[in-house]
Amino acid sequence: MGEIINLRQARKSRERAAKAEEAAQNRIRFGRPKKARTLAEARKTLERDRHEGHRLGGDDPEA
């Protein structure tokens, strides 16, 4: 005689495994390591400061 299984539990475990696999693929596709995020943020800050440093007229926004 075969093993008795609960079909509801089997279905849910199969769906959980599929979601876990999709989540793993998304982490690879969309995730960035912390070092890359901090480096990008530092570069963005540096470029913004350089851009603002080339502004003519000092602190007057209308100049």
Secondary structure, 3 states (H helix, E strand, C coil): CCCCCCHHHHHHHHHHHHHHHHHHHHHHHHCCCHHHHHHHHHHHHHHHHHHHHCCCCCCCCCC
